[in-house]
Amino acid sequence: MSDAVKTPLYFACVVLLIVGTGIVQGWNSALLILNMGLISAIMSLGVNLQWGFAGLFNIGIMGFVALGGLAAVLTAMPPVTEAWAAGGLRVLSGLAIGAATVIGAIFAYRHLAGRTRTGILLVLLIGGFFLFRAVFDAGVAAVEAVNPASTGYLGGLGLPVIIGWPLGGVIAAGAAWIIGKAALGLRSDYLAIATLGIAEIVINIMKNEDWLSRGVKNVIGLPRPVPLEVDLQADPGFVAQAADLGLDPVLASTLYVKLAYGALFAIVLVILLWLAQKALNSPWGRMMRAIRDNEVAAEAMGKDVTARHLQVFILGSAICGIAGAMMTTLDGQLTPTSYQPLRFTFLVWVMVIVGGSGNNFGAVLGGFVIWWLWVQVEPIGLALMNLITMGMADGSFLKQHLIEAAAHMRLLTMGTILLLVLRFSPRGLLPQR
């Protein structure tokens, strides 16, 4: 079967899965799966750019997703004026001192030599560290002491939250540049370990730096790019339209909001997919695939492999940052403890592998299919276990054990699907042509 037939056929199956979910479980569930499927497809597209185009094994995806979520908070939440007055300038001054120390140390290392370099480096690093801690810690303590139960952080800029989506990409790209400079010279397995470790560092900073993200207390009440359900329910015109359609105003407002989110997410996905396709079919895309397939040959032909790896690493991470900002916007809150690098990184990689590494449409398809399975496997597994144990006596140890085991069907199913795809279709559902 040709790609021209398989691609629309597979996407039609995804539509049927979502519509079937709406008919069986309700349209709220179907639209939630659709919205998270769109975000998952964007994450998968970013990872496909790194792995499918360039062969970079990045398992620090959740670090960039978390930075995107932080960007949405820093953009949309209103500034906490009391916290800024108490210690905001000291926090910024401390960060500036820390940055100046690092830049000065790098400059001294590159432009000096011998004992002079060693002495100046020691003075810069030790003196800069103690000065940084003295200024920064005092500012942080003052900020976090301001009404810690509800604020205790500096807040954001109070701008529309949609501005935080591209800003999330920019922040993730900046972090990727720093990480790439340090880690892209490593072999693939060491690169994977390094990116995972860096993702853990990023997430732990967000968990512990209350002045920045409120840590484990979470940031709630994030402004939304779509109307609030209660506002729609208070609108006589909307209520009248819902009545004309035979819908309860509460249900109608929920569906309207989810559809609005879905439209915004779909626009972002289409734009990114179009750009990724343009990149794939351009001379740059052919060069990246040549580097992926044989770095030595590409380098012998005059290609700067390290620079191109850094470039695609930044681009893929930026897309993951955009997805992270969108996910935080959909949730309406930032929860640093929800970013679990090993668990969700595995899920995104399954999306890319199952969909088809190197094929942008395959990555998008994998995002939808795997997310649908991730959500539906547990209720399907529970129904299956209830069917299997139907003839067993109530209170039976085996029956109770099998029903409780349904909660663990997700990871088992993901692993089984991955093994089946690697065995019978190792290049994915929509393989790279």
WONOR-V424341 format. One record per residue. N is the residue number from 1. RES is the residue in three letters. SS is DSSP state (@ for helix, = for strand, . for the rest). PSI is psi in whole degrees, -180 to 180 (999 if undefined). OMEGA is omega in degrees with one decimal (none if undefined). Layout:
N_RES_SS_PSI_OMEGA + N_RES_SS_PSI_OMEGA
This chain:
1_MET_._131_-176.7 + 2_SER_._160_178.3 + 3_ASP_@_-34_-179.1 + 4_ALA_@_-25_178.3 + 5_VAL_@_-43_-175.2 + 6_LYS_@_-42_-174.1 + 7_THR_@_-55_178.4 + 8_PRO_@_-30_179.6 + 9_LEU_@_-46_180.0 + 10_TYR_@_-42_179.5 + 11_PHE_@_-31_174.2 + 12_ALA_@_-36_176.8 + 13_CYS_@_-38_177.3 + 14_VAL_@_-43_177.8 + 15_VAL_@_-42_179.1 + 16_LEU_@_-38_178.3 + 17_LEU_@_-44_-178.0 + 18_ILE_@_-42_178.0 + 19_VAL_@_-42_177.8 + 20_GLY_@_-38_175.8 + 21_THR_@_-42_178.8 + 22_GLY_@_-40_-178.5 + 23_ILE_@_-41_-173.9 + 24_VAL_@_-45_-171.8 + 25_GLN_@_-9_-178.8 + 26_GLY_._150_-175.0 + 27_TRP_@_-22_173.7 + 28_ASN_@_-47_179.3 + 29_SER_@_-43_-178.3 + 30_ALA_@_-43_-178.6 + 31_LEU_@_-33_175.7 + 32_LEU_@_-42_176.1 + 33_ILE_@_-41_179.1 + 34_LEU_@_-47_-177.1 + 35_ASN_@_-46_178.1 + 36_MET_@_-29_174.3 + 37_GLY_@_-39_177.2 + 38_LEU_@_-43_179.0 + 39_ILE_@_-42_178.5 + 40_SER_@_-38_178.4 + 41_ALA_@_-37_178.0 + 42_ILE_@_-44_175.3 + 43_MET_@_-46_-179.8 + 44_SER_@_-37_178.2 + 45_LEU_@_-41_178.1 + 46_GLY_@_-42_178.8 + 47_VAL_@_-38_177.7 + 48_ASN_@_-34_177.8 + 49_LEU_@_-40_-178.8 + 50_GLN_@_-47_-175.0 + 51_TRP_@_-49_-176.8 + 52_GLY_@_-35_180.0 + 53_PHE_@_-41_-167.9 + 54_ALA_@_-6_178.6 + 55_GLY_._24_179.1 + 56_LEU_._124_-176.1 + 57_PHE_._88_-178.0 + 58_ASN_._115_175.1 + 59_ILE_._26_173.6 + 60_GLY_._31_-173.3 + 61_ILE_@_-43_-174.5 + 62_MET_@_-25_175.6 + 63_GLY_@_-43_179.5 + 64_PHE_@_-35_175.1 + 65_VAL_@_-42_178.7 + 66_ALA_@_-39_177.5 + 67_LEU_@_-37_175.3 + 68_GLY_@_-42_176.8 + 69_GLY_@_-40_177.6 + 70_LEU_@_-37_179.1 + 71_ALA_@_-39_177.9 + 72_ALA_@_-40_179.0 + 73_VAL_@_-47_-178.1 + 74_LEU_@_-24_179.0 + 75_THR_@_-49_-164.8 + 76_ALA_@_-31_-176.4 + 77_MET_._145_179.4 + 78_PRO_._149_177.8 + 79_PRO_=_145_176.9 + 80_VAL_._99_-171.9 + 81_THR_@_-37_179.5 + 82_GLU_@_-39_179.8 + 83_ALA_@_-40_177.2 + 84_TRP_@_-41_-180.0 + 85_ALA_@_-35_-176.5 + 86_ALA_@_-41_-175.4 + 87_GLY_@_12_-177.1 + 88_GLY_@_-46_-179.0 + 89_LEU_@_-35_178.0 + 90_ARG_@_-39_177.2 + 91_VAL_@_-47_179.3 + 92_LEU_@_-39_177.9 + 93_SER_@_-41_177.6 + 94_GLY_@_-43_177.9 + 95_LEU_@_-39_178.2 + 96_ALA_@_-40_178.0 + 97_ILE_@_-43_178.2 + 98_GLY_@_-44_178.8 + 99_ALA_@_-42_179.1 + 100_ALA_@_-37_178.2 + 101_THR_@_-46_-179.6 + 102_VAL_@_-45_-179.0 + 103_ILE_@_-43_178.2 + 104_GLY_@_-40_178.4 + 105_ALA_@_-41_178.2 + 106_ILE_@_-44_179.5 + 107_PHE_@_-45_-179.7 + 108_ALA_@_-40_-178.9 + 109_TYR_@_-36_-175.7 + 110_ARG_@_-30_-169.6 + 111_HIS_@_-6_178.5 + 112_LEU_._170_-178.6 + 113_ALA_._163_173.2 + 114_GLY_@_-150_-176.7 + 115_ARG_@_-28_178.5 + 116_THR_@_-45_179.1 + 117_ARG_@_-45_-179.4 + 118_THR_@_-46_-179.0 + 119_GLY_@_-45_-179.3 + 120_ILE_@_-38_177.5 + 121_LEU_@_-44_179.0 + 122_LEU_@_-45_-179.7 + 123_VAL_@_-45_-178.4 + 124_LEU_@_-48_-173.8 + 125_LEU_@_-46_-178.1 + 126_ILE_@_-49_179.4 + 127_GLY_@_-43_179.8 + 128_GLY_@_-38_-180.0 + 129_PHE_@_-49_-177.8 + 130_PHE_@_-37_177.6 + 131_LEU_@_-42_177.8 + 132_PHE_@_-49_-177.8 + 133_ARG_@_-38_-178.0 + 134_ALA_@_-44_-178.1 + 135_VAL_@_-48_-173.6 + 136_PHE_@_-47_-176.7 + 137_ASP_@_-39_178.9 + 138_ALA_@_-41_178.3 + 139_GLY_@_-43_180.0 + 140_VAL_@_-45_179.8 + 141_ALA_@_-40_179.7 + 142_ALA_@_-41_-179.6 + 143_VAL_@_-48_-175.3 + 144_GLU_@_-15_178.2 + 145_ALA_._-9_-178.2 + 146_VAL_._103_176.5 + 147_ASN_._61_-172.6 + 148_PRO_._-22_-178.6 + 149_ALA_._-31_-177.0 + 150_SER_._-23_177.8 + 151_THR_._-98_179.5 + 152_GLY_._21_176.1 + 153_TYR_._174_-172.6 + 154_LEU_._-20_-177.5 + 155_GLY_=_-160_-177.5 + 156_GLY_._-151_-175.8 + 157_LEU_._-11_-180.0 + 158_GLY_._27_179.8 + 159_LEU_._167_175.6 + 160_PRO_._139_-172.3 + 161_VAL_._-26_179.9 + 162_ILE_._-30_176.3 + 163_ILE_@_-27_178.6 + 164_GLY_@_-19_-179.7 + 165_TRP_@_-57_175.3 + 166_PRO_@_-32_177.5 + 167_LEU_@_-36_175.1 + 168_GLY_@_-39_175.8 + 169_GLY_@_-40_-179.6 + 170_VAL_@_-45_-179.9 + 171_ILE_@_-43_178.1 + 172_ALA_@_-37_178.0 + 173_ALA_@_-40_177.3 + 174_GLY_@_-43_176.9 + 175_ALA_@_-39_179.9 + 176_ALA_@_-34_177.7 + 177_TRP_@_-45_179.5 + 178_ILE_@_-46_-178.9 + 179_ILE_@_-43_-179.1 + 180_GLY_@_-39_177.8 + 181_LYS_@_-34_-177.0 + 182_ALA_@_-32_-166.7 + 183_ALA_@_-18_-172.6 + 184_LEU_._-10_174.2 + 185_GLY_._-6_-178.0 + 186_LEU_._156_174.3 + 187_ARG_._162_-169.3 + 188_SER_@_-43_-178.2 + 189_ASP_@_-38_177.3 + 190_TYR_@_-33_176.4 + 191_LEU_@_-42_178.7 + 192_ALA_@_-45_-180.0 + 193_ILE_@_-43_-178.6 + 194_ALA_@_-45_-178.5 + 195_THR_@_-36_176.7 + 196_LEU_@_-45_178.9 + 197_GLY_@_-41_-179.9 + 198_ILE_@_-38_176.7 + 199_ALA_@_-41_177.2 + 200_GLU_@_-40_178.9 + 201_ILE_@_-46_-179.5 + 202_VAL_@_-47_-177.1 + 203_ILE_@_-38_178.5 + 204_ASN_@_-34_174.1 + 205_ILE_@_-45_179.4 + 206_MET_@_-32_179.1 + 207_LYS_@_-29_-170.1 + 208_ASN_@_-19_-179.1 + 209_GLU_._85_-176.7 + 210_ASP_@_-34_-178.0 + 211_TRP_@_-22_-176.7 + 212_LEU_@_-48_-171.9 + 213_SER_@_12_-177.1 + 214_ARG_._5_174.9 + 215_GLY_@_-135_-177.1 + 216_VAL_@_-5_176.6 + 217_LYS_@_-15_175.0 + 218_ASN_._150_171.6 + 219_VAL_=_121_-178.1 + 220_ILE_=_167_177.5 + 221_GLY_._34_179.1 + 222_LEU_._131_177.7 + 223_PRO_._152_-173.3 + 224_ARG_._152_176.8 + 225_PRO_._-2_-179.5 + 226_VAL_._163_-177.6 + 227_PRO_._157_172.2 + 228_LEU_._146_179.7 + 229_GLU_@_-40_-177.4 + 230_VAL_@_-32_177.5 + 231_ASP_@_-40_178.0 + 232_LEU_@_-40_-179.6 + 233_GLN_@_-23_178.0 + 234_ALA_._-3_-179.5 + 235_ASP_._114_-178.6 + 236_PRO_@_-37_179.9 + 237_GLY_@_-44_179.5 + 238_PHE_@_-43_179.1 + 239_VAL_@_-41_179.6 + 240_ALA_@_-41_178.9 + 241_GLN_@_-40_178.2 + 242_ALA_@_-40_178.9 + 243_ALA_@_-39_178.0 + 244_ASP_@_-33_179.4 + 245_LEU_._-2_-179.7 + 246_GLY_._28_-177.9 + 247_LEU_._146_171.4 + 248_ASP_._137_-177.8 + 249_PRO_@_-36_179.6 + 250_VAL_@_-48_178.6 + 251_LEU_@_-42_-179.0 + 252_ALA_@_-40_-179.7 + 253_SER_@_-39_178.5 + 254_THR_@_-45_179.5 + 255_LEU_@_-40_-180.0 + 256_TYR_@_-46_-178.9 + 257_VAL_@_-43_-179.8 + 258_LYS_@_-38_176.6 + 259_LEU_@_-38_178.2 + 260_ALA_@_-44_175.1 + 261_TYR_@_-45_-179.1 + 262_GLY_@_-40_178.8 + 263_ALA_@_-44_178.8 + 264_LEU_@_-45_-178.8 + 265_PHE_@_-38_-179.9 + 266_ALA_@_-38_177.8 + 267_ILE_@_-45_179.0 + 268_VAL_@_-44_-179.5 + 269_LEU_@_-44_-179.3 + 270_VAL_@_-43_179.4 + 271_ILE_@_-47_-178.8 + 272_LEU_@_-39_178.3 + 273_LEU_@_-42_178.3 + 274_TRP_@_-45_178.6 + 275_LEU_@_-41_179.3 + 276_ALA_@_-39_177.7 + 277_GLN_@_-41_176.1 + 278_LYS_@_-43_-180.0 + 279_ALA_@_-41_-178.2 + 280_LEU_@_-39_-175.6 + 281_ASN_._5_179.9 + 282_SER_._168_173.4 + 283_PRO_@_-35_177.8 + 284_TRP_@_-43_179.5 + 285_GLY_@_-40_178.3 + 286_ARG_@_-37_176.7 + 287_MET_@_-43_-179.2 + 288_MET_@_-40_178.8 + 289_ARG_@_-33_176.0 + 290_ALA_@_-40_176.9 + 291_ILE_@_-41_178.9 + 292_ARG_@_-44_-174.2 + 293_ASP_@_-33_-179.0 + 294_ASN_._94_-177.6 + 295_GLU_@_-39_-176.7 + 296_VAL_@_-45_-180.0 + 297_ALA_@_-41_179.4 + 298_ALA_@_-40_179.2 + 299_GLU_@_-35_178.1 + 300_ALA_@_-24_178.5 + 301_MET_._10_173.6 + 302_GLY_._11_-179.9 + 303_LYS_._136_177.3 + 304_ASP_._93_-172.7 + 305_VAL_@_-45_-177.8 + 306_THR_@_-43_179.9 + 307_ALA_@_-40_179.2 + 308_ARG_@_-37_175.3 + 309_HIS_@_-43_178.4 + 310_LEU_@_-40_-178.7 + 311_GLN_@_-49_-176.9 + 312_VAL_@_-29_175.9 + 313_PHE_@_-41_178.3 + 314_ILE_@_-44_-177.9 + 315_LEU_@_-46_179.3 + 316_GLY_@_-40_179.3 + 317_SER_@_-36_177.7 + 318_ALA_@_-41_178.3 + 319_ILE_@_-41_176.6 + 320_CYS_@_-36_176.9 + 321_GLY_@_-40_176.4 + 322_ILE_@_-44_178.8 + 323_ALA_@_-39_178.7 + 324_GLY_@_-40_177.4 + 325_ALA_@_-39_178.5 + 326_MET_@_-40_-179.1 + 327_MET_@_-41_177.4 + 328_THR_@_-37_176.7 + 329_THR_@_-43_179.3 + 330_LEU_@_-42_179.6 + 331_ASP_@_-29_-177.1 + 332_GLY_._10_180.0 + 333_GLN_=_159_175.2 + 334_LEU_=_119_-179.1 + 335_THR_._92_-176.2 + 336_PRO_@_-30_-178.5 + 337_THR_@_-14_-179.2 + 338_SER_@_-13_179.5 + 339_TYR_._102_-178.6 + 340_GLN_._100_-171.4 + 341_PRO_@_-49_-175.1 + 342_LEU_@_-44_-174.9 + 343_ARG_@_-53_-173.5 + 344_PHE_@_-26_173.1 + 345_THR_@_-43_176.1 + 346_PHE_@_-43_-177.9 + 347_LEU_@_-44_-180.0 + 348_VAL_@_-39_178.0 + 349_TRP_@_-37_175.5 + 350_VAL_@_-39_177.5 + 351_MET_@_-46_-177.9 + 352_VAL_@_-45_-176.4 + 353_ILE_@_-45_-179.1 + 354_VAL_@_-42_-178.8 + 355_GLY_@_-42_-179.6 + 356_GLY_._100_-179.2 + 357_SER_._134_-179.8 + 358_GLY_._-10_178.7 + 359_ASN_._117_-177.3 + 360_ASN_@_-41_178.3 + 361_PHE_@_-34_176.2 + 362_GLY_@_-41_178.4 + 363_ALA_@_-42_178.5 + 364_VAL_@_-44_178.6 + 365_LEU_@_-46_178.8 + 366_GLY_@_-38_178.1 + 367_GLY_@_-44_-179.7 + 368_PHE_@_-47_-174.2 + 369_VAL_@_-48_-176.2 + 370_ILE_@_-37_178.3 + 371_TRP_@_-40_177.2 + 372_TRP_@_-44_179.0 + 373_LEU_@_-41_-179.1 + 374_TRP_@_-39_-179.3 + 375_VAL_@_-40_-169.0 + 376_GLN_@_-18_-175.1 + 377_VAL_@_-40_-177.1 + 378_GLU_@_-51_176.9 + 379_PRO_@_-35_177.3 + 380_ILE_@_-42_178.8 + 381_GLY_@_-39_178.7 + 382_LEU_@_-43_177.9 + 383_ALA_@_-40_179.3 + 384_LEU_@_-43_179.2 + 385_MET_@_-38_176.7 + 386_ASN_@_-37_178.4 + 387_LEU_@_-43_-178.6 + 388_ILE_@_-39_-174.8 + 389_THR_._12_-175.3 + 390_MET_._-39_-176.8 + 391_GLY_._-3_-178.9 + 392_MET_._154_-179.1 + 393_ALA_._142_175.8 + 394_ASP_._138_-178.3 + 395_GLY_._-4_178.4 + 396_SER_._138_-179.9 + 397_PHE_@_-44_-177.9 + 398_LEU_@_-42_179.4 + 399_LYS_@_-46_179.3 + 400_GLN_@_-41_-179.4 + 401_HIS_@_-45_-178.8 + 402_LEU_@_-39_179.5 + 403_ILE_@_-42_177.7 + 404_GLU_@_-30_-178.8 + 405_ALA_@_-16_180.0 + 406_ALA_@_-28_-179.9 + 407_ALA_@_-19_-178.2 + 408_HIS_@_12_-176.4 + 409_MET_@_-23_-174.0 + 410_ARG_@_-59_-176.2 + 411_LEU_@_-37_176.8 + 412_LEU_@_-44_-179.5 + 413_THR_@_-42_179.0 + 414_MET_@_-43_178.3 + 415_GLY_@_-42_179.7 + 416_THR_@_-44_179.0 + 417_ILE_@_-43_179.7 + 418_LEU_@_-44_179.2 + 419_LEU_@_-43_-179.6 + 420_LEU_@_-42_179.8 + 421_VAL_@_-44_179.6 + 422_LEU_@_-28_179.8 + 423_ARG_@_-46_-171.4 + 424_PHE_@_-20_177.1 + 425_SER_._69_-171.0 + 426_PRO_._-18_179.6 + 427_ARG_._5_176.8 + 428_GLY_._175_-179.7 + 429_LEU_._-38_176.5 + 430_LEU_._83_-174.6 + 431_PRO_._158_175.5 + 432_GLN_._135_-178.6 + 433_ARG_._999_none
